[in-house]
Amino acid sequence: MHILWGILIILVGLFITISATVKSNFIIYRLLVYRSKILWGEQVHRFHQIAGTIVIIVGVLVALGYI
Protein backbone atom coordinates (compact mmCIF):
# COMPACT_ATOMS: atom_id res chain seq x y z
CA MET A 1 0.00 0.00 0.00
CA HIS A 2 2.96 2.31 0.61
CA ILE A 3 3.94 2.04 -3.03
CA LEU A 4 0.50 3.12 -4.24
CA TRP A 5 0.36 6.18 -1.95
CA GLY A 6 3.95 7.04 -2.78
CA ILE A 7 3.22 7.00 -6.51
CA LEU A 8 0.13 9.17 -6.04
CA ILE A 9 2.13 11.70 -4.00
CA ILE A 10 4.89 11.72 -6.63
CA LEU A 11 2.31 12.38 -9.37
CA VAL A 12 0.90 15.34 -7.44
CA GLY A 13 4.41 16.72 -6.96
CA LEU A 14 5.16 16.29 -10.67
CA PHE A 15 1.95 18.09 -11.56
CA ILE A 16 2.82 21.05 -9.36
CA THR A 17 6.46 21.21 -10.49
CA ILE A 18 5.71 20.91 -14.21
CA SER A 19 2.80 23.34 -14.06
CA ALA A 20 4.97 25.89 -12.26
CA THR A 21 7.81 25.48 -14.75
CA VAL A 22 5.61 26.10 -17.81
CA LYS A 23 3.31 28.53 -15.94
CA SER A 24 0.27 26.51 -16.92
CA ASN A 25 -3.23 27.91 -17.36
CA PHE A 26 -4.87 24.70 -16.16
CA ILE A 27 -7.76 25.59 -13.85
CA ILE A 28 -6.51 23.66 -10.79
CA TYR A 29 -3.05 25.20 -11.03
CA ARG A 30 -4.50 28.69 -11.55
CA LEU A 31 -6.49 28.29 -8.33
CA LEU A 32 -3.29 27.36 -6.50
CA VAL A 33 -1.50 30.36 -8.01
CA TYR A 34 -4.23 32.83 -7.08
CA ARG A 35 -4.25 31.53 -3.52
CA SER A 36 -0.46 31.58 -3.15
CA LYS A 37 0.05 34.91 -4.90
CA ILE A 38 -1.31 36.71 -1.82
CA LEU A 39 1.75 35.65 0.18
CA TRP A 40 4.43 35.03 -2.47
CA GLY A 41 3.68 37.75 -5.02
CA GLU A 42 5.57 37.37 -8.29
CA GLN A 43 7.71 34.54 -6.90
CA VAL A 44 4.69 32.21 -6.78
CA HIS A 45 5.90 29.93 -9.59
CA ARG A 46 9.33 29.54 -7.99
CA PHE A 47 7.59 28.65 -4.70
CA HIS A 48 5.50 25.99 -6.45
CA GLN A 49 8.58 24.54 -8.13
CA ILE A 50 10.29 24.15 -4.76
CA ALA A 51 7.16 22.86 -3.03
CA GLY A 52 6.52 20.36 -5.84
CA THR A 53 10.08 19.06 -5.58
CA ILE A 54 9.68 18.59 -1.83
CA VAL A 55 6.40 16.72 -2.40
CA ILE A 56 8.17 14.42 -4.90
CA ILE A 57 10.90 13.66 -2.35
CA VAL A 58 8.29 12.86 0.31
CA GLY A 59 6.46 10.62 -2.19
CA VAL A 60 9.65 8.68 -2.89
CA LEU A 61 10.23 8.22 0.84
CA VAL A 62 6.65 6.99 1.30
CA ALA A 63 6.98 4.58 -1.63
CA LEU A 64 10.19 3.16 -0.16
CA GLY A 65 8.52 2.75 3.22
CA TYR A 66 10.68 5.20 5.18
CA ILE A 67 7.68 7.32 6.14
For each residue, the residues with C-beta under 8 A, 3 or more apart:
1: 4 5
2: 5 6 62 63 64 65
3: 6 7 63
4: 1 7 8
5: 1 2 8 9 62 63
6: 2 3 9 10 59 60 61 62 63 64
7: 3 4 10 11 59 63
8: 4 5 11 12 59
9: 5 6 12 13 55 56 58 59 62 63
10: 6 7 13 14 55 56 59 60 63
11: 7 8 14 15 59
12: 8 9 15 16 55 59
13: 9 10 16 17 52 53 54 55 56 57 58 59
14: 10 11 17 18 52 56
15: 11 12 18 19 29 52
16: 12 13 19 20 29 32 48 51 52 55
17: 13 14 20 21 48 49 52 53 56
18: 14 15 21 22 24 52
19: 15 16 22 23 24 26 29 48
20: 16 17 23 24 29 45 46 47 48 49 52
21: 17 18 45 49
22: 18 19
23: 19 20 45
24: 18 19 20 29 30
25: 29 30
26: 19 29 30
27: 30 31
28: 31 32
29: 15 16 19 20 24 25 26 32 33
30: 24 25 26 27 33 34
31: 27 28 34 35
32: 16 28 29 35 36 48
33: 29 30 36 37 44 45 48
34: 30 31 37
35: 31 32 38
36: 32 33 39 40 44 47 48
37: 33 34 40 41 44
38: 35
39: 36
40: 36 37 43 44 46 47
41: 37 44
42:
43: 40 46 47
44: 33 36 37 40 41 47 48
45: 20 21 23 33 48 49
46: 20 40 43 49 50
47: 20 36 40 43 44 50 51
48: 16 17 19 20 32 33 36 44 45 51 52
49: 17 20 21 45 46 52 53
50: 46 47 53 54
51: 16 47 48 54 55
52: 13 14 15 16 17 18 20 48 49 55 56
53: 13 17 49 50 56 57
54: 13 50 51 57 58
55: 9 10 12 13 16 51 52 58 59
56: 9 10 13 14 17 52 53 59 60
57: 13 53 54 60 61
58: 9 13 54 55 61 62 67
59: 6 7 8 9 10 11 12 13 55 56 62 63
60: 6 10 56 57 63 64
61: 6 57 58 64 66 67
62: 2 5 6 9 58 59 65 66 67
63: 2 3 5 6 7 9 10 59 60
64: 2 6 60 61
65: 2 62
66: 61 62
67: 58 61 62
